[in-house]
Amino acid sequence: MPSLLLTAHDCVGHVHLIIGSNSIANARCAKSLEVGANPIIIAPQEAEVHYALKDKIDAGYVTRSTAAFHDEDLTRWGRDEVDNIVDAVFVALGGKESLATRTHISHLCRRLRIPVNVLDSPNLCTFSLPSTHSDGPLQIGITTSGKGCKLATRIRREIASLLPPDFGSAVERLGTIRRRIWEEDHRSYQTLEDHTAVPENEDDDIAAQKPTFNQLVSESDHAAAKTRRIRWLSQICEYWPLRRLAFITDADIDTILQSYSTISSSTIATPSPPPLDISALEIRARPQARIILAGSGPGSPSLLTLATHRAILTATVILADKLVPSAILDLIPRRTPLHIARKFPGNAEAAQNELLTMGLEALQNGHTVLRLKQGDPYIYGRGSEEFAWFEERGYRPIVLPGITSALSAPLFAQVPATSRGISDQVLICTGTGRKGKAPEPPVYNDSITVVFLMALHRIGELVESLVADSATSLPEKDEQIAVKGGGWPEDTPCAVVERASCSDQRVIRSTLQFVVQAVEAEGSRPPGLLVLGKACEVLKGRGGARWVVEEGFNGFDGLEDVVGSYGGGGNMREMITERTGEMGHV
């Protein structure tokens, strides 16, 4: 099968006849409007019209004919200057019942030499629409000639992703340079009454350069020298990296044009310096000041995303939360300034403001600032607040996700967040509201797993509110605000998971009845969280003990070749502590 001829048509003012009223007809209308054509829909009164297409018709963007298709429509709706013949036809009818109609319309169009595209019928089409990437004057069309299904769209996305951002603007600027060079040189030729040197014509379809493309221009070769500006432009379009071309500015255009004065014999013999300082373009291409909000995951460096790890290595200033583990901080290059939030009870807001101010000052000095958080920046990490704060000051942050401890910590404690027949919902809550206030506890549900973050420092009050009857209101300490109880049974299984995925991970398995006592006896090892629900005993129970303590982490055992040497570390040793009283024995 011969290859298709890909062309680019100027369709401004053309009439496109679209037969059908479904989603495909709407897409064809949208494409016609995009290129400046006038779409006309043939859709009988009783036909169901796609909602988006109806909006276009109601807004007056699209003309609709409510009569059935007639052969005369092809020679009635067109422009006067082409004897009312339409410029293109799109048949958006589907199904076997419309095959005869589609075939008939295709034959009519072929006889009248009207380009026709028929839905799902390549043999009835005289043209097809490629998958197109558009960026100003730059358009990239991909077609698989009807063979690749959705493959053309994927190929188009892959190619477009390789281009520098907003590359269409660079193409526009290069086109401006080319046009102005041609106009100025053309005037020069007329002034000199010399037609021996003609500007090089360029076309997008030219596959290779002319043999004279890299030919040396001697001082005596006046004819070739007169086209040196357009030759220089061709050279940079051929050889310069696209990233460098993307940073040419309007000021550069003037520099290029002024660097070569009007053609004269005196200037032809004088060597000229490059019209653009390439090093200046390289400087522009370097990353500018930017702020990155990134999550460091639950604790182990092995659970960092590649993007966050890259940000750690390339940032020029790092502002870290207090709870980011030392194993993560150890990855920071020694040359990179590191500031850790000085947050402690009563100073949280002041420390937060200090960190934001430091970040802004660093940005104003041209730095790449990494705001490193534990877990995920948008899961109780105040990430959205910081995003808005920096954006209001002219710096739009890049946000990199992290593996949230709310889901990974239960996993490392062998607690499945969901389990068929046991838990079909997951709820992530904070144990501490704004300004330290207690949030209202969730109401009891025997098929839900609840994860409380930032709760262990006030676990006593939290458990009290959880087990209290839902009709009971508990007064908040030092406040007149009442908090309703959750109505959770005291024998509800729960687990405290601390320093998840780190070598010193600790899990305390208990119930709501004894978990406060367990935490008081075993002490605190932040950061930690509380998991609540029947899922806590799906894979591992307590064996009748009031609570069980498990020390260490071996979640990466056997994966050293995957996670490297900084995984969990050490063999897990399990200490089962059965309490018969306040002291008990190990």
C-alpha positions in Angstrom: 0.0 0.0 0.0 1.5 3.4 -1.0 2.1 5.9 1.8 -0.5 8.6 2.4 0.3 12.2 1.4 0.3 14.3 4.6 -0.6 17.9 4.0 -1.5 21.0 6.0 -4.6 22.9 4.8 -5.7 26.5 5.4 -9.3 26.0 6.2 -10.3 29.5 7.3 -13.8 30.3 5.9 -14.3 26.8 4.4 -17.6 24.9 4.8 -17.4 21.5 6.5 -20.5 19.4 6.2 -20.8 17.0 9.1 -23.5 14.2 8.9 -24.4 12.9 12.3 -25.0 14.2 15.8 -23.1 11.9 18.1 -19.8 12.4 20.1 -17.8 11.9 16.9 -19.8 14.6 15.1 -19.1 16.9 18.1 -15.3 16.2 17.8 -15.4 16.9 14.1 -17.2 20.2 14.8 -14.7 21.2 17.4 -11.8 20.5 15.0 -13.5 22.5 12.3 -14.0 25.5 14.6 -10.4 25.2 15.8 -9.1 25.7 12.2 -11.4 28.5 11.4 -13.9 26.6 9.2 -17.7 26.8 9.3 -19.3 23.5 10.3 -22.8 22.6 9.3 -24.5 19.6 10.9 -27.0 17.4 9.1 -29.1 16.0 12.0 -32.9 15.3 11.6 -35.3 16.7 14.1 -35.8 13.3 15.8 -32.0 12.6 16.1 -30.4 12.6 19.6 -27.8 15.4 19.7 -24.7 15.1 21.8 -24.9 17.6 24.7 -21.6 19.4 23.8 -22.7 19.6 20.2 -26.1 21.0 21.3 -24.3 23.7 23.3 -22.3 24.7 20.1 -25.5 24.9 18.1 -27.4 26.9 20.7 -24.4 29.3 21.0 -24.5 29.9 17.2 -21.1 28.4 16.5 -22.6 25.6 14.4 -25.4 25.6 11.9 -27.8 22.7 12.0 -30.1 21.3 9.3 -32.9 19.3 10.7 -33.8 17.7 7.4 -32.4 14.3 6.4 -29.4 14.2 4.1 -30.0 14.8 0.4 -27.6 14.6 -2.4 -28.1 18.3 -3.1 -26.6 19.2 0.3 -23.2 18.7 -1.2 -23.7 21.5 -3.7 -26.1 23.7 -1.7 -24.3 24.6 1.6 -20.9 25.6 0.2 -19.3 29.0 -0.5 -20.4 31.2 -3.4 -16.8 31.4 -4.8 -16.7 27.6 -5.4 -20.3 27.3 -6.8 -21.7 26.4 -3.4 -19.8 23.1 -3.2 -18.8 22.2 0.3 -15.1 22.0 1.0 -15.1 18.8 3.1 -17.5 16.1 4.3 -17.4 14.2 7.6 -19.7 11.2 7.9 -20.2 10.4 11.6 -22.8 7.7 11.2 -22.1 4.3 12.8 -23.7 0.9 12.7 -24.5 -1.6 10.0 -27.8 0.1 9.2 -26.1 3.2 8.0 -23.6 1.4 5.7 -25.6 2.0 2.6 -25.9 5.7 3.4 -22.2 6.0 4.1 -21.2 4.3 0.9 -23.6 6.4 -1.1 -22.2 9.7 0.3 -18.6 8.6 -0.2 -19.3 7.8 -3.9 -21.0 11.2 -4.4 -18.1 13.0 -2.8 -15.6 11.2 -4.9 -17.5 12.0 -8.1 -17.6 15.7 -7.1 -13.9 15.6 -5.9 -14.9 16.6 -2.4 -12.6 15.3 0.4 -14.6 12.9 2.5 -14.0 11.1 5.8 -16.2 8.3 6.9 -16.3 7.0 10.5 -14.7 3.5 10.9 -14.6 3.0 7.1 -11.1 3.6 5.8 -12.0 2.2 2.3 -14.7 5.0 2.0 -12.4 7.8 3.0 -10.3 10.0 0.8 -8.5 11.6 3.8 -8.1 11.0 7.5 -7.3 13.2 10.5 -4.0 12.5 12.2 -3.5 12.8 15.9 -2.2 16.3 16.2 -0.1 18.2 18.7 -0.6 22.0 18.3 1.6 24.7 19.9 1.1 28.0 18.1 2.6 27.6 14.6 4.1 24.2 15.5 1.9 21.3 14.6 2.9 17.6 14.7 0.6 15.1 13.1 0.8 11.3 13.6 -1.1 8.7 11.6 -0.9 5.0 11.5 -3.1 4.9 8.4 -5.9 3.3 10.3 -3.8 0.4 11.5 -2.7 1.4 15.0 -5.9 2.0 16.8 -4.9 4.4 19.7 -1.2 4.0 18.9 -1.0 7.3 17.0 -2.2 9.2 20.0 0.4 7.6 22.2 3.2 8.3 19.7 2.1 11.9 19.5 2.1 12.2 23.3 5.6 10.7 23.5 7.0 13.0 20.8 5.4 16.1 22.3 6.8 15.3 25.7 10.4 15.5 24.3 9.9 19.1 23.2 10.9 22.0 25.4 8.0 23.7 27.1 6.2 26.4 25.0 8.4 25.6 22.0 5.8 27.0 19.6 6.8 30.5 20.8 10.4 29.8 19.8 9.2 28.6 16.4 7.3 31.9 16.0 10.3 33.9 16.9 12.5 32.0 14.4 9.9 32.6 11.8 10.0 36.3 12.5 13.7 36.3 12.1 13.5 34.5 8.8 10.8 36.8 7.4 12.6 40.0 8.4 15.9 38.7 6.9 14.2 37.9 3.7 12.4 41.3 3.5 15.6 43.2 4.2 17.7 41.2 1.9 15.1 41.5 -0.8 15.2 45.3 -0.5 19.0 45.2 -0.7 18.9 43.1 -3.9 16.5 45.6 -5.5 18.7 48.6 -4.4 21.8 47.0 -5.8 20.0 45.9 -8.9 21.6 42.5 -8.4 19.6 39.4 -8.8 22.4 36.9 -8.7 21.8 36.0 -5.1 18.3 34.7 -4.3 17.3 33.9 -0.7 17.1 30.2 0.0 13.6 28.9 -0.2 12.6 26.5 2.6 9.8 24.0 2.9 8.9 21.7 5.8 9.0 18.8 3.4 12.7 19.2 2.4 14.3 16.1 3.9 17.9 17.0 3.5 20.0 20.2 3.2 21.4 21.4 -0.1 25.0 20.4 -1.1 26.0 24.1 -0.5 24.6 24.1 3.1 28.0 23.9 4.8 30.0 25.4 1.9 32.7 27.9 2.9 31.9 31.5 2.0 35.0 33.2 0.8 35.5 37.0 1.0 35.4 37.2 -2.8 32.2 35.2 -3.1 29.9 38.3 -2.9 26.8 36.4 -4.1 26.9 33.8 -1.4 27.9 36.3 1.3 24.7 38.3 0.6 22.6 35.4 1.9 24.8 34.8 4.9 22.1 35.8 7.4 19.6 33.3 6.1 22.3 30.7 5.9 23.3 31.3 9.5 19.6 30.9 10.6 19.4 27.6 8.7 22.6 26.5 10.5 21.3 27.1 14.0 18.0 25.5 13.2 19.8 22.4 12.0 22.5 22.1 14.7 21.5 23.9 17.9 19.8 21.9 20.6 16.1 22.5 20.8 16.4 23.5 24.4 18.8 26.4 23.4 16.5 27.5 20.6 13.6 27.7 23.0 15.3 30.5 24.9 15.7 32.9 22.0 13.9 36.1 22.9 12.5 39.1 21.0 15.6 41.1 22.0 17.7 38.4 20.4 15.9 38.9 17.1 16.9 42.5 17.0 20.5 41.5 18.0 20.7 39.0 15.1 19.3 41.4 12.5 21.5 44.3 13.7 24.6 42.2 13.8 24.7 42.1 10.0 24.4 45.6 8.5 23.0 46.3 5.1 24.8 44.4 2.4 27.8 46.3 1.0 31.2 45.4 -0.3 32.9 46.7 2.7 31.0 44.5 5.1 31.2 41.4 3.0 35.0 41.2 3.4 34.9 41.8 7.2 34.5 38.7 9.4 31.6 39.0 11.8 31.3 37.7 15.3 28.4 35.3 16.1 25.2 37.4 16.4 24.2 35.6 19.6 26.2 34.9 22.7 25.6 31.1 23.1 26.7 31.2 26.7 24.0 33.7 27.5 21.4 31.3 26.1 22.8 28.5 28.2 22.5 30.6 31.3 18.8 31.2 30.4 18.2 27.5 29.9 19.4 26.8 33.4 16.7 26.2 36.1 15.6 29.4 37.7 14.8 29.9 41.4 12.1 27.3 42.3 10.5 25.8 45.4 9.8 22.0 45.6 7.4 20.6 48.2 8.4 16.9 48.6 7.4 14.0 50.8 10.1 11.8 52.2 7.9 8.8 52.9 7.5 7.0 56.2 11.2 6.8 57.1 13.4 4.5 55.1 15.4 6.0 52.3 14.5 3.0 50.2 10.9 4.3 50.1 11.9 7.7 48.6 10.5 8.4 45.2 13.2 8.8 42.5 12.0 12.4 42.0 12.4 13.3 45.7 15.8 11.7 45.8 16.9 13.7 42.8 15.5 16.9 44.4 17.6 16.1 47.6 20.8 15.8 45.5 20.2 18.9 43.4 18.6 21.4 45.7 20.8 24.3 46.9 18.8 24.9 50.1 16.8 22.3 52.1 14.2 23.1 54.7 13.2 19.9 56.5 10.5 19.1 59.0 11.7 18.0 62.5 10.4 14.5 62.1 12.2 13.6 58.8 14.4 10.7 59.9 18.2 11.0 60.0 18.6 8.3 57.4 16.9 10.6 54.9 18.9 13.6 56.1 22.1 11.6 55.6 21.5 11.6 51.9 21.8 15.4 51.7 25.2 16.5 50.2 27.5 18.2 52.6 27.7 21.3 50.5 23.9 21.9 50.7 22.7 24.1 53.6 20.1 22.3 55.8 17.7 23.9 58.1 15.4 21.8 60.4 12.2 23.2 61.7 12.5 24.3 65.3 9.0 23.1 66.2 8.0 22.3 69.8 4.8 22.6 71.8 3.7 26.2 71.8 6.1 27.3 69.0 4.7 25.5 66.0 3.3 28.6 64.2 6.5 30.6 64.8 8.7 27.8 63.5 6.5 27.4 60.5 6.7 31.1 59.7 10.4 31.1 60.2 10.8 28.3 57.7 8.6 30.0 55.1 10.5 33.2 55.4 13.9 31.4 55.0 12.5 29.7 51.9 11.4 33.0 50.4 14.7 34.7 51.0 16.5 31.8 49.4 14.2 31.9 46.3 14.9 35.7 46.0 18.6 34.8 45.9 18.0 32.4 43.0 18.2 29.1 44.9 16.4 25.8 44.3 14.6 25.3 47.6 13.5 21.9 48.8 10.8 21.8 51.5 11.2 18.3 52.7 8.3 16.8 54.7 7.7 13.4 56.2 5.2 11.1 54.5 3.2 12.9 51.8 3.1 16.8 51.7 -0.7 16.8 51.2 -1.6 14.4 54.0 -1.6 16.5 57.2 1.6 18.1 56.0 0.3 21.7 55.5 1.4 21.3 51.9 -1.6 23.1 50.4 -1.0 26.1 52.8 2.6 26.4 51.8 1.8 26.0 48.1 -0.7 28.9 48.3 1.8 31.0 50.4 4.7 30.7 47.9 2.4 31.1 44.9 1.0 34.4 46.3 4.6 35.6 46.4 5.3 34.7 42.7 6.8 31.2 43.1 4.6 28.3 42.0 5.9 25.2 43.9 6.6 21.8 42.3 4.9 19.2 44.5 6.4 15.7 44.7 4.3 13.0 46.4 5.6 10.8 49.1 4.5 7.4 50.4 2.2 8.4 53.3 2.7 6.7 56.6 -1.0 6.5 57.0 -1.1 3.6 54.6 2.5 2.3 54.6 3.0 2.1 58.4 0.0 -0.3 58.9 1.4 -2.4 56.1 4.8 -2.7 57.7 3.0 -3.6 60.9 1.1 -6.4 59.1 -2.1 -4.6 59.3 -4.0 -4.6 56.0 -5.9 -1.3 55.6 -8.7 -3.2 53.8 -9.5 -6.9 53.9 -12.5 -8.5 52.3 -15.2 -9.3 54.8 -13.4 -7.4 57.5 -12.8 -3.8 56.4 -14.1 -2.1 53.3 -13.3 1.5 54.2 -10.2 3.5 55.3 -10.4 6.7 57.2 -7.4 9.0 57.8 -7.8 11.4 60.8 -5.7 13.8 62.7 -5.5 13.4 66.5 -4.7 17.1 66.9 -6.7 19.9 65.4 -5.7 23.5 64.8 -4.1 25.1 67.8 -3.9 21.8 69.6 -7.7 21.4 69.9 -9.2 17.9 69.9 -11.1 17.0 66.7 -14.4 15.2 66.9 -13.8 11.4 66.8 -15.3 9.2 64.1 -18.5 7.3 65.0 -18.1 3.5 65.4 -18.3 1.4 62.3 -17.2 -2.3 62.5 -16.1 -2.5 58.9 -13.8 0.5 58.8 -10.0 0.9 59.5 -9.2 4.3 61.1 -5.6 5.7 61.0 -4.9 8.6 63.4 -1.9 10.8 62.7 -0.4 13.1 65.3 -2.3 11.5 68.1 0.0 9.7 70.4 0.9 12.7 72.5 -2.7 12.9 73.6 -3.8 9.3 73.2 -5.5 9.3 76.6 -8.0 12.0 75.6 -8.4 10.5 72.1 -9.3 7.0 73.5 -11.6 8.5 76.1 -13.5 10.3 73.3 -13.6 7.2 71.1 -15.1 4.9 73.7 -17.6 7.4 75.1 -21.1 6.9 74.0 -22.0 8.9 70.8 -24.8 10.7 72.7 -22.3 11.9 75.3 -20.4 15.2 75.1 -17.0 15.5 76.6 -15.6 18.9 77.6 -12.4 19.8 76.0 -9.6 20.7 78.5 -9.5 24.4 79.2 -12.3 25.0 76.7 -16.1 25.2 76.8 -16.4 23.3 73.5 -17.9 19.9 73.8 -16.7 16.9 71.8 -19.1 14.1 71.1 -18.1 10.5 71.8 -17.5 7.9 69.1 -19.2 4.9 70.7 -16.3 2.4 70.0 -16.3 -0.8 72.0 -13.3 -1.1 74.4 -12.3 -4.4 72.9 -11.8 -2.9 69.5 -8.3 -4.0 68.2 -5.7 -1.3 67.6 -2.0 -0.9 67.0 0.5 1.8 67.6 3.1 2.0 64.9 6.2 4.1 65.5 9.2 4.9 63.2 7.7 2.8 60.5 10.2 1.2 58.0 13.2 2.4 60.1 15.5 -0.1 61.8 14.1 0.9 65.2 10.4 0.4 64.2 8.1 -0.5 67.0 4.6 -1.9 67.0 2.3 -2.1 70.0 -0.7 -4.3 69.5 -3.5 -3.9 71.9 -7.2 -2.8 72.3 -8.8 0.5 73.1 -9.1 -0.7 76.7 -5.4 -1.1 77.3 -3.6 0.9 74.6 -3.2 4.0 76.8 -1.7 1.9 79.6 0.6 0.2 77.0 2.0 3.5 75.7 2.5 4.9 79.2 4.5 1.7 80.1 6.5 1.4 76.9 7.2 5.1 76.4 7.1 7.2 73.2 9.2 6.8 70.0 8.0 9.5 67.5 6.9 9.7 64.9 4.0 7.3 65.4 0.4 6.7 64.6 -2.6 4.7 65.9 -4.5 2.2 63.7 -8.0 1.2 64.9 -10.3 -1.5 63.7 -10.8 -5.3 63.2 -8.1 -5.3 60.4 -5.5 -5.0 63.1 -5.9 -8.7 63.9 -6.4 -10.1 60.5 -2.8 -11.3 60.0 -1.4 -11.1 63.5 -3.1 -11.2 66.9 -2.0 -10.6 70.5 -2.5 -14.2 71.8 -4.7 -13.1 74.6 -2.2 -10.6 76.0 -3.2 -7.1 77.0 -0.6 -5.8 74.6 2.3 -7.1 72.5 5.4 -5.1 71.6 7.3 -5.9 68.4 10.8 -4.3 67.9 12.7 -3.9 64.7 12.0 -4.0 61.0 12.7 -6.7 58.5 10.4 -5.7 55.7 13.2 -5.6 53.2 14.9 -8.9 54.1 16.0 -10.6 50.9 15.7 -7.4 48.9 19.1 -6.0 49.5 19.8 -6.0 45.8 16.7 -3.9 45.2 16.6 -1.4 48.2 20.4 -1.1 48.7 22.2 -0.9 52.0 20.0 1.7 53.6 16.8 -0.3 53.9 15.3 -1.3 57.2 18.3 -2.8 58.9 18.7 -5.6 61.4 16.7 -8.6 62.2 13.4 -8.1 63.9 13.2 -9.3 67.4 9.8 -9.7 68.9 9.2 -9.0 72.5 5.8 -10.3 73.7 5.0 -8.6 76.9 2.1 -10.1 78.8 0.8 -7.8 81.5 -0.9 -9.3 84.5 -0.8 -6.0 86.4 0.9 -2.7 86.3 4.4 -4.2 86.3 4.0 -7.8 85.0 6.9 -9.6 83.5 8.7 -10.1 80.2 
